[in-house]
């Protein structure tokens, strides 16, 4: 993994914690993240690696950009949900 320390990210007011690889060349899992949006809900994100001919990112920075964009859009949607 990129770091043994926990990564803390924030998107749309939600904290997201995880671990992420520093390279896309090895490993089947690029990152594992978790968030606790409330109402006793836990959301896990697993970002899996693929063979170069199948993946849609070309570098670790491109992967991180797509990862962050996905979590950004996911949490943006959560802000539109009503508590029930």
MODELLER restraints for C-alpha pairs under 7 A, 6 or more apart:
rsr = mdl.restraints
at = mdl.atoms
rsr.add(forms.Gaussian(group=physical.xy_distance, feature=features.Distance(at['CA:1:A'], at['CA:19:A']), mean=6.65, stdev=0.5))
rsr.add(forms.Gaussian(group=physical.xy_distance, feature=features.Distance(at['CA:1:A'], at['CA:20:A']), mean=5.46, stdev=0.5))
rsr.add(forms.Gaussian(group=physical.xy_distance, feature=features.Distance(at['CA:1:A'], at['CA:21:A']), mean=3.93, stdev=0.5))
rsr.add(forms.Gaussian(group=physical.xy_distance, feature=features.Distance(at['CA:1:A'], at['CA:22:A']), mean=6.05, stdev=0.5))
rsr.add(forms.Gaussian(group=physical.xy_distance, feature=features.Distance(at['CA:2:A'], at['CA:20:A']), mean=5.40, stdev=0.5))
rsr.add(forms.Gaussian(group=physical.xy_distance, feature=features.Distance(at['CA:2:A'], at['CA:21:A']), mean=4.20, stdev=0.5))
rsr.add(forms.Gaussian(group=physical.xy_distance, feature=features.Distance(at['CA:2:A'], at['CA:22:A']), mean=4.00, stdev=0.5))
rsr.add(forms.Gaussian(group=physical.xy_distance, feature=features.Distance(at['CA:3:A'], at['CA:19:A']), mean=6.94, stdev=0.5))
rsr.add(forms.Gaussian(group=physical.xy_distance, feature=features.Distance(at['CA:6:A'], at['CA:17:A']), mean=6.49, stdev=0.5))
rsr.add(forms.Gaussian(group=physical.xy_distance, feature=features.Distance(at['CA:6:A'], at['CA:18:A']), mean=5.61, stdev=0.5))
rsr.add(forms.Gaussian(group=physical.xy_distance, feature=features.Distance(at['CA:6:A'], at['CA:19:A']), mean=5.86, stdev=0.5))
rsr.add(forms.Gaussian(group=physical.xy_distance, feature=features.Distance(at['CA:7:A'], at['CA:17:A']), mean=5.51, stdev=0.5))
rsr.add(forms.Gaussian(group=physical.xy_distance, feature=features.Distance(at['CA:7:A'], at['CA:18:A']), mean=5.15, stdev=0.5))
rsr.add(forms.Gaussian(group=physical.xy_distance, feature=features.Distance(at['CA:7:A'], at['CA:19:A']), mean=5.92, stdev=0.5))
rsr.add(forms.Gaussian(group=physical.xy_distance, feature=features.Distance(at['CA:8:A'], at['CA:15:A']), mean=6.80, stdev=0.5))
rsr.add(forms.Gaussian(group=physical.xy_distance, feature=features.Distance(at['CA:8:A'], at['CA:16:A']), mean=5.78, stdev=0.5))
rsr.add(forms.Gaussian(group=physical.xy_distance, feature=features.Distance(at['CA:8:A'], at['CA:17:A']), mean=4.67, stdev=0.5))
rsr.add(forms.Gaussian(group=physical.xy_distance, feature=features.Distance(at['CA:8:A'], at['CA:18:A']), mean=6.75, stdev=0.5))
rsr.add(forms.Gaussian(group=physical.xy_distance, feature=features.Distance(at['CA:9:A'], at['CA:15:A']), mean=5.80, stdev=0.5))
rsr.add(forms.Gaussian(group=physical.xy_distance, feature=features.Distance(at['CA:9:A'], at['CA:16:A']), mean=5.08, stdev=0.5))
rsr.add(forms.Gaussian(group=physical.xy_distance, feature=features.Distance(at['CA:9:A'], at['CA:17:A']), mean=6.34, stdev=0.5))
rsr.add(forms.Gaussian(group=physical.xy_distance, feature=features.Distance(at['CA:10:A'], at['CA:16:A']), mean=5.95, stdev=0.5))
rsr.add(forms.Gaussian(group=physical.xy_distance, feature=features.Distance(at['CA:11:A'], at['CA:72:A']), mean=5.52, stdev=0.5))
rsr.add(forms.Gaussian(group=physical.xy_distance, feature=features.Distance(at['CA:11:A'], at['CA:75:A']), mean=6.39, stdev=0.5))
rsr.add(forms.Gaussian(group=physical.xy_distance, feature=features.Distance(at['CA:12:A'], at['CA:75:A']), mean=6.06, stdev=0.5))
rsr.add(forms.Gaussian(group=physical.xy_distance, feature=features.Distance(at['CA:12:A'], at['CA:76:A']), mean=6.04, stdev=0.5))
rsr.add(forms.Gaussian(group=physical.xy_distance, feature=features.Distance(at['CA:14:A'], at['CA:37:A']), mean=6.64, stdev=0.5))
rsr.add(forms.Gaussian(group=physical.xy_distance, feature=features.Distance(at['CA:14:A'], at['CA:75:A']), mean=6.97, stdev=0.5))
rsr.add(forms.Gaussian(group=physical.xy_distance, feature=features.Distance(at['CA:15:A'], at['CA:35:A']), mean=6.28, stdev=0.5))
rsr.add(forms.Gaussian(group=physical.xy_distance, feature=features.Distance(at['CA:16:A'], at['CA:33:A']), mean=6.54, stdev=0.5))
rsr.add(forms.Gaussian(group=physical.xy_distance, feature=features.Distance(at['CA:16:A'], at['CA:34:A']), mean=5.71, stdev=0.5))
rsr.add(forms.Gaussian(group=physical.xy_distance, feature=features.Distance(at['CA:16:A'], at['CA:35:A']), mean=4.71, stdev=0.5))
rsr.add(forms.Gaussian(group=physical.xy_distance, feature=features.Distance(at['CA:17:A'], at['CA:33:A']), mean=5.37, stdev=0.5))
rsr.add(forms.Gaussian(group=physical.xy_distance, feature=features.Distance(at['CA:17:A'], at['CA:34:A']), mean=5.37, stdev=0.5))
rsr.add(forms.Gaussian(group=physical.xy_distance, feature=features.Distance(at['CA:17:A'], at['CA:35:A']), mean=6.39, stdev=0.5))
rsr.add(forms.Gaussian(group=physical.xy_distance, feature=features.Distance(at['CA:18:A'], at['CA:32:A']), mean=5.43, stdev=0.5))
rsr.add(forms.Gaussian(group=physical.xy_distance, feature=features.Distance(at['CA:18:A'], at['CA:33:A']), mean=3.95, stdev=0.5))
rsr.add(forms.Gaussian(group=physical.xy_distance, feature=features.Distance(at['CA:18:A'], at['CA:34:A']), mean=6.18, stdev=0.5))
rsr.add(forms.Gaussian(group=physical.xy_distance, feature=features.Distance(at['CA:19:A'], at['CA:31:A']), mean=5.54, stdev=0.5))
rsr.add(forms.Gaussian(group=physical.xy_distance, feature=features.Distance(at['CA:19:A'], at['CA:32:A']), mean=5.51, stdev=0.5))
rsr.add(forms.Gaussian(group=physical.xy_distance, feature=features.Distance(at['CA:19:A'], at['CA:33:A']), mean=6.47, stdev=0.5))
rsr.add(forms.Gaussian(group=physical.xy_distance, feature=features.Distance(at['CA:20:A'], at['CA:30:A']), mean=5.74, stdev=0.5))
rsr.add(forms.Gaussian(group=physical.xy_distance, feature=features.Distance(at['CA:20:A'], at['CA:31:A']), mean=4.13, stdev=0.5))
rsr.add(forms.Gaussian(group=physical.xy_distance, feature=features.Distance(at['CA:20:A'], at['CA:32:A']), mean=6.58, stdev=0.5))
rsr.add(forms.Gaussian(group=physical.xy_distance, feature=features.Distance(at['CA:21:A'], at['CA:30:A']), mean=5.16, stdev=0.5))
rsr.add(forms.Gaussian(group=physical.xy_distance, feature=features.Distance(at['CA:21:A'], at['CA:31:A']), mean=6.14, stdev=0.5))
rsr.add(forms.Gaussian(group=physical.xy_distance, feature=features.Distance(at['CA:22:A'], at['CA:60:A']), mean=6.71, stdev=0.5))
rsr.add(forms.Gaussian(group=physical.xy_distance, feature=features.Distance(at['CA:23:A'], at['CA:60:A']), mean=5.61, stdev=0.5))
rsr.add(forms.Gaussian(group=physical.xy_distance, feature=features.Distance(at['CA:24:A'], at['CA:30:A']), mean=6.92, stdev=0.5))
rsr.add(forms.Gaussian(group=physical.xy_distance, feature=features.Distance(at['CA:24:A'], at['CA:59:A']), mean=6.72, stdev=0.5))
rsr.add(forms.Gaussian(group=physical.xy_distance, feature=features.Distance(at['CA:24:A'], at['CA:60:A']), mean=5.66, stdev=0.5))
rsr.add(forms.Gaussian(group=physical.xy_distance, feature=features.Distance(at['CA:27:A'], at['CA:49:A']), mean=6.94, stdev=0.5))
rsr.add(forms.Gaussian(group=physical.xy_distance, feature=features.Distance(at['CA:28:A'], at['CA:48:A']), mean=5.73, stdev=0.5))
rsr.add(forms.Gaussian(group=physical.xy_distance, feature=features.Distance(at['CA:28:A'], at['CA:49:A']), mean=4.88, stdev=0.5))
rsr.add(forms.Gaussian(group=physical.xy_distance, feature=features.Distance(at['CA:29:A'], at['CA:47:A']), mean=5.96, stdev=0.5))
rsr.add(forms.Gaussian(group=physical.xy_distance, feature=features.Distance(at['CA:29:A'], at['CA:48:A']), mean=4.31, stdev=0.5))
rsr.add(forms.Gaussian(group=physical.xy_distance, feature=features.Distance(at['CA:29:A'], at['CA:49:A']), mean=5.45, stdev=0.5))
rsr.add(forms.Gaussian(group=physical.xy_distance, feature=features.Distance(at['CA:30:A'], at['CA:47:A']), mean=5.40, stdev=0.5))
rsr.add(forms.Gaussian(group=physical.xy_distance, feature=features.Distance(at['CA:30:A'], at['CA:48:A']), mean=5.43, stdev=0.5))
rsr.add(forms.Gaussian(group=physical.xy_distance, feature=features.Distance(at['CA:30:A'], at['CA:49:A']), mean=5.73, stdev=0.5))
rsr.add(forms.Gaussian(group=physical.xy_distance, feature=features.Distance(at['CA:31:A'], at['CA:46:A']), mean=5.96, stdev=0.5))
rsr.add(forms.Gaussian(group=physical.xy_distance, feature=features.Distance(at['CA:31:A'], at['CA:47:A']), mean=5.03, stdev=0.5))
rsr.add(forms.Gaussian(group=physical.xy_distance, feature=features.Distance(at['CA:32:A'], at['CA:45:A']), mean=5.72, stdev=0.5))
rsr.add(forms.Gaussian(group=physical.xy_distance, feature=features.Distance(at['CA:32:A'], at['CA:46:A']), mean=4.73, stdev=0.5))
rsr.add(forms.Gaussian(group=physical.xy_distance, feature=features.Distance(at['CA:32:A'], at['CA:47:A']), mean=6.36, stdev=0.5))
rsr.add(forms.Gaussian(group=physical.xy_distance, feature=features.Distance(at['CA:33:A'], at['CA:44:A']), mean=5.77, stdev=0.5))
rsr.add(forms.Gaussian(group=physical.xy_distance, feature=features.Distance(at['CA:33:A'], at['CA:45:A']), mean=4.94, stdev=0.5))
rsr.add(forms.Gaussian(group=physical.xy_distance, feature=features.Distance(at['CA:33:A'], at['CA:46:A']), mean=6.56, stdev=0.5))
rsr.add(forms.Gaussian(group=physical.xy_distance, feature=features.Distance(at['CA:34:A'], at['CA:43:A']), mean=5.58, stdev=0.5))
rsr.add(forms.Gaussian(group=physical.xy_distance, feature=features.Distance(at['CA:34:A'], at['CA:44:A']), mean=4.47, stdev=0.5))
rsr.add(forms.Gaussian(group=physical.xy_distance, feature=features.Distance(at['CA:34:A'], at['CA:45:A']), mean=6.08, stdev=0.5))
rsr.add(forms.Gaussian(group=physical.xy_distance, feature=features.Distance(at['CA:35:A'], at['CA:42:A']), mean=5.96, stdev=0.5))
rsr.add(forms.Gaussian(group=physical.xy_distance, feature=features.Distance(at['CA:35:A'], at['CA:43:A']), mean=5.29, stdev=0.5))
rsr.add(forms.Gaussian(group=physical.xy_distance, feature=features.Distance(at['CA:35:A'], at['CA:44:A']), mean=6.66, stdev=0.5))
rsr.add(forms.Gaussian(group=physical.xy_distance, feature=features.Distance(at['CA:36:A'], at['CA:42:A']), mean=4.82, stdev=0.5))
rsr.add(forms.Gaussian(group=physical.xy_distance, feature=features.Distance(at['CA:36:A'], at['CA:43:A']), mean=6.38, stdev=0.5))
rsr.add(forms.Gaussian(group=physical.xy_distance, feature=features.Distance(at['CA:57:A'], at['CA:63:A']), mean=5.57, stdev=0.5))
